[in-house]
């Protein structure tokens, strides 16, 4: 409804802006008020092909179309200076009424606009750079954007320093909510730092139709919902996880098995989990500790030794360093409960192979039982008496748009962040056992958006929905399509590129 209101207002303002300018160009003023036909009229005025009008039906391309035709129309009035053409594009609703009503401004025609001004080399470069920036911004906002994997939460499906192309059109591109921003910067200015956008004007959330819905198991790029820096939704940091549950699903995790509506969701074969690895050979174990200490000091992968062998089967040395610091210490005696052991993240395939190595006594998966969460971070939703753990979690219902959620005390703790923060109800409170909204008690709440549950494939080293909750639909950015570059900074420079991952689809 809001979008339709804005659309009607746009065409009214658009008609008023061009009414008098059309008359000066020998056209009828009323033609400026008719959608599509007014664009055809402008194309006739600037003497450009009428078929160009099809560009107005393609999101993003319609902005490029507007940029071109407004500049060309300004040229018809003899406006060739850069600032004049900038006014035509940025404040055309003011500038074109001025050109139409001012007795000092004359209409010269399309031929004059193309031939009367000879651009210098500097002006040609300036125009080309401006157009390239606008085109790149349009493509990035509405069609496809480059993204780099910053963390190992999806290893080995996606690796740190995989460079991806992310499609905005699969799930439907969002209309930019914060339109005034430095070109090609997300939320921080390049080089100098600082905020790269202006928060006003702010456009309400609206998503163009996509050609597919998010499904269970899809990998999704989204704005990090738990960010508390006060940024607008579309300027929050980008995260990438696997969508485990979609709106209307009930999620449970039972001994690491993910159940959606009671049916097990297959685990990705590349999923990494935490195993306890026990060495039977103490000397070999001590050698490994020395290698880890050396790696921690230098951050250089040794060419030989156990860490190099680990690398060949997909075990990341940096993960092993984290795990040695988290060894199972008995607080009473300050000794290791399980000697010669490390907690290491790996796939089930790697664990099977590691069990065959000489000097390895046992490799067993580690699972947190219900009520015994080993992770120091609090789990979502953290309601009174919650006994969930990261490996035994739920049941948790994922709300969808239009759901009537009973406002019980438990549901208050589960859905309060969604209702208060994402759906803009700051007055939501709990008074005793009564949920209050705008000072009035409520028995139920009708959800305004769809919500998703995201997890990493690296289940024991992933900051995901188990810790910060739901991802609202307005935070969804897009669908990763292909890896166009992949780098490994733990190897010599001549092995820097992971050629086997280049142009791999996701």
N, C-alpha and C positions, 0 to 999 in steps of 0.2 A: 504494500500500500504506500509506504513512504517513497519507494522508488518511482511509482506512478505519479505521485504528487510532484516530485522533483522533475520528472520528465515533462509534465504539463507546464510547470513553471519555466523550464528551460525553453520550450518552444514559444511561450508568450514573450519572454525576454528577448529571445532570438529574433522574433518577428518585429518587435519594437526597435531593435538595434539596426536592422537592415531596411526598414520601411522606407525611409527617405533616401538612403543610398541607392536602393533599387530604382526609385523614381528618377534620380539624377542619371542613372545608367540607361534610361529609356524603358524601364519595365514598370509593371503595376506594383504599387506598394503592398497590396493584399497578398501577392505571391510570397512575400517573406514569412507569412504565418503558416503556410501549408507544409507539413513535414514531407521530406523527400523532394517534393516539387521545388521547394525553395533552394535545395542543393543543385538541382538541375538548372535552375535559373542562374545561379552563380556560375556554373560551368559554361553556360551560354555567354554570360557577360565577359568572362576571362578567356573565352574561345578555346576551351579544352574539351576533349572527347566526352560525350554524354555518358558513355558506359562507365566512366570513372565513378559514377554514383553508387556502383555496387560496393565500393570500399566502405561506405557508411554502415554496412550490415556486418562487418567483421570487427569484433572488439580489438582495440588497439590500433588496427589499421585505419579506423575511422578518425583517430586522433592525428595520425600522419596526414590523412586526407584534409582534415581541417587546417592543419599547419600550412600545407601547400596552397590551398585555395584562398585562405585569408591573406597570405603574403601576396599572391597574385592579384587579388582584388585591391589591396592597398596600392600596388604598382599602377593599377588603372587610374588611380587618383593622383599619380605622380609622387608616391611616397617610396623613396628608395633608400633612405638612411636606415641604418640598423635599428636605431631606437624607435623609429616610426613603424617598422615592420614588427618589432617586438610588441609595441602597443596593439597592433592589429591582432596578434595572436593571443596575448595575455589579458588584455582589457578591451577586446573588440566590442563588447556590449556598451562601452563608453566611447571608444574611438570612432566607430562607424557612424553612430548618431551625429557625432561632431562633423565628420566628413559630409554627411547628408544634409545637415541643417545649416552649416556655415556657408555664407554667401561667398567667402573668400576661397573655398575649396571647390575645384572643378573636376569633372570626370573627363579623362582624356582617351580612354579606351584601351583595349587589350594590346593592340599593335604598339601603341606608345609605351605601354608598360614593359614590353619585351625589348624595345630598341632604343629608348631614350637614355638609358643609363648604362655606361660601360664600367664594369667592375674591375678594380685593380686586382693584382695577384693576391695581395693581403686580404682583400674582401672576399675573394673566391675561396681562400682557405678558411676564413672565418665562417662563411656560410656553410661550407662542407662539414666543418667540425660540429657546428650547431646542429645541423640536420642529422649527422651520425649519432650524436649524443641523444637526440630526441628519439631516433629510430631504435637505438639500443635500449633506451629506457622503456619504450613501448613493448619491445620484444620481451624484455626481462620481466615486465609487470604482467603481461597478458598471455605469454606463450611459453617461454623456456628460460631457465635461469641456471647459472653454474653454481655448484655447491661443493664444499670440501668436507670430508669426514674428519672431525676433530678428535673423536674419542673412540675407544675400542669396544663400545657397548654392543655393536653388531658384528664383531668378529666371530667367525671368519667369513661371514656373508659379505660384509663390507669392511675394509681395512682402513686404519688411520692413514690419511693422505691419499685416499682414493678421491679423484675429482669427477664429479657427476654432472650430468645435465638433468634438471628437474622440470617436468612438464607441469604447466599451470592449467592446461585445458582438459586434462583427463577428468579431474574432479570438479572442474569449473573454476575459472579465474576469479579472484576477488577484485572488485572495484577498489583501487587504492584508497584506503581510509585516511591516509596522511599524504596528500598529493604533492605538497610543497617540500621537496627534499633535494639534496645535492645529487646530481646524476650518478647512477651506478653504485652509490653507497647505501648500505643497509641502515645502520643506526649510528655509526661513528664516522667522522670525517677522516679520509685517508691522510696519512702522514702527520697532520697537525693534531688529530684527535678532536674530541668534543662532539656535541650533538649535530647530526647531519640533516636534520629535518626541522620544520616549523609545525607545531601542533595545530595551528589554526590556518585555514579552515579544516574541520574534521568531517569526513563523509560517513554517514551510517553504513553499517555492514550490509553488503549485498554481493551475492555470488552469481556469476553468469552460469547458465546451464552447462554441465559437463556431459561427457558421453559414457561415463561409468561411475558407479558408486564405490566407496571404500568397502573392501571385503575383508573377512577374517584372514589374517596372514599377510596382507599387503604391507609393504614398506612405505612409510609416509613421512614427508617433511612437514613440520609444523612449527608454529611459534611457541616457545617454551612458556607454558601457562603459569608456572610457579615463579616466574621472574617478578621481583618486587621493586624494580627500579622506577616504576611509574611511567614506563614508556607506553605509547599506544599499541594496540594489539599487533598491527602489521609491522611494528618496529621492534618487537621483542626478538631476542636471539632465536635463530633457527635451530631446531633439533631434528634428529631423524631416528625413528624407531619402527618396530613392526607392530601393526595394529592387531591386537589379540582379540578384542571384543568390540562389537559395533552396537549402535543404539538398539535397545530392546533385548540384548543378550544378558544372561546371568552367568557370571564368571566364577569359577572356583579353581584353585590350585591345590591338588592333593598329592603330597609326596613328589613334588616337582612336575606332576602331570597336569597340563592345563585342560580344564573341562569347560566347554561352552554349551550352555543349556543341557548339561549332562553328558555331552558327547566330547570325547577327547580330541583336542586340536593337535595334529601331528607336529612334533618338534622338528625344526629345521635340522638337517643333517650336519650343518656347520655350527650349530649352537654349542657354545662353550659353557662348561659347568665346573664347579669346584670339586677337585679330588684331593684326597689325602694320599700322598705318595711316600712310602716307607722304604728306606734303603736297608738292605741286609749287610752291605759292605760299608762299615763306618769310615774307613779311609777314603773311599770314593765319595761318600757324603761330605766329609770335611773338605775334600778338594773342590767340590761344587760350591761350598760356602765361600771358599777363598776366591773362586771365580766370580761369584756374585758380588763380593765386597769390591773386587777390582773393577767390575762393570759399573757399580754404583759410583765409584770415585771418578772414573774416566768417561763413562757412557759410551765406551767403544766395545763393540762385540768382538770377543776373542776369535782368532781364526781357527783354533783347535780347542779341544776340551768338551765337557758335557754341555755347556751352553750352546756351542756351535752345533752339537748333535741335536739338542732340543729344537733349535731353529729349523732343522731339516724336517721335523715332524709337526711343526706349527706351534710350538710352545714359545711364547714371548718372554724373553729374559726379564723385562721390566715387570711383568706380572709375577714372576718368581720372587723378585726383590720385595714386592709388596707382601707376598705371602710369608716369607721368612720372618718378617717383622710381626706377623700375626700368628706365630706358632702357639700351640696349645700349652699355655703355662699354668701350672698348679699354683694358685695364689698363696697356699699355705707353706709350701716348700720352695717356691720360686724356681721349680725345675720343670723341664719339659715332660709332659705326661707321655707323649709318644716320641721316644728318641729317634734321631735320624730320619725325621719326617718333615715334609713341606706341604703346604696347601698350594696347589697349582691349578690354574684354569686351563682347560683343554676340551676338545671334542671327545665324544665317546669313541670315535675311530682312533684318535691319538692315544686314549687311555688303553684301548685294546693292544695297540702296538707297544706301548711302554711296558706293559706287563711281561712282555717277552724279553726285555733287556736284562742282561746279566747285572747282578748287584741290586736289582729291585725286588724287594720282598712282597710288596702289596700295593695296589692302586685301587682305592675305593671311593665312591662318590659320597659327598657329605650333604646331609639333608637336615634342615632345621625343623624339628617337630612343632606341632601346634603349641603355642604358648612359650616357645623358646627361641626367640629371634636373636641370632648372633650378630646381626647388623646393628651398629651403634645409631644409625639414623632411624627416626620414627617412621612407622608405616602409616599410610593413609587407609582409613579415615581417622584412626586414633580415637574411637569412642570409648566411653567408660566400660571396663571389663573386657575389652577386645583381647583375644588370645591368638590372633593371627601371626604367622611368620612369613618370611619371604618365599618359603617353599610349601607352606600350607596356609592358603589365603582364601578368604571369602566364606560364604557366597556374597557376591556384590552385583547388584542390578545396574545396568547401563541405561540411563534415561534417554528417551527419544522425545522429539518435539511433540507437544500435545499430551504427554503423559500426565495423569493426575497422581501426584506423589503424596501419600498420606503423611502428614507432618507429625509423626511420632518423635519421641526423644532420640531414638536411634537414627531415624532418617534425617533428623536435624543435623547430626554430626556427619552423616554420610554426604548430604547434598547442600550443606550450608554454603560452602565456597562457590559452588555452581550458581546457586540462587543469589547470593549476596554480591559476588564479584563479577561473574561472567554475565549474569542477567540483570545487573544493576539494581539490586534491592538492598542498599546499605543498612536499612532499618531492621533487617531480619535479626531477631534475638530469641533467646530461650530464657523464659522467666519461670523458674521452678520446673514443672513438667509441661508448660504451655509454650508453643511456638507463636511468636508475635511478629506481625508485619505491618509497618506503618502504625504501630501502636495498637493494632487490633489482633485478637487471637485468630488463628487460621487452622483449619482441620486438614487442608490439602493445598498443594501448590501445582499449578499447571506449567510444565516446562516449556520454554520458548525456543530451545535449540536442541540439536542432537549432540550426543557425547560419545567419546571413544576412549578405549583403554589401550595404552601403548607400552610395549616392553622391548628390551634389547634381547638379541640372541645370546649375548654373553650374560647369562642370567644372574651370575654372582658378582658382576662388575658393571652394573647398569643402573643409572639413576633414571627411574622410569615411573609409570603410573602407580606402582606399588607404594611409592614414597610421596608423590605430589598430586596424585588423583587424576581426574578426568581431563581429556582434551576437548574443548568445545569446538563445534563445527567452524566458528569464525576464526579459529586459530590454524586451521588446515591450510597449508601452503601449496603442496603439490605432490606429484608422484615421480620418484626417481626412475630414469629410463635406462641410462647407459653410463658406463665408466669410460671417460675419454682420456684419462691419464691416471697413473698410479705410481707413487714413489715410496721407496723404502730407505729411510735415513740411517738405518743401523748397519748398512753395508758400504763397501767402497764406492766411490763416485761412479765408476764404470759399470756398477751393478745397480745404480740408483733407480732406474725405471723397472717396474714389474711388468715386463712385456706380456706375460701370460694373462694379465688382467685388462689389458688395453682393449677397448671397444666391447667389453663384456656387458651384455644386457642384464638387467636386475629383475 
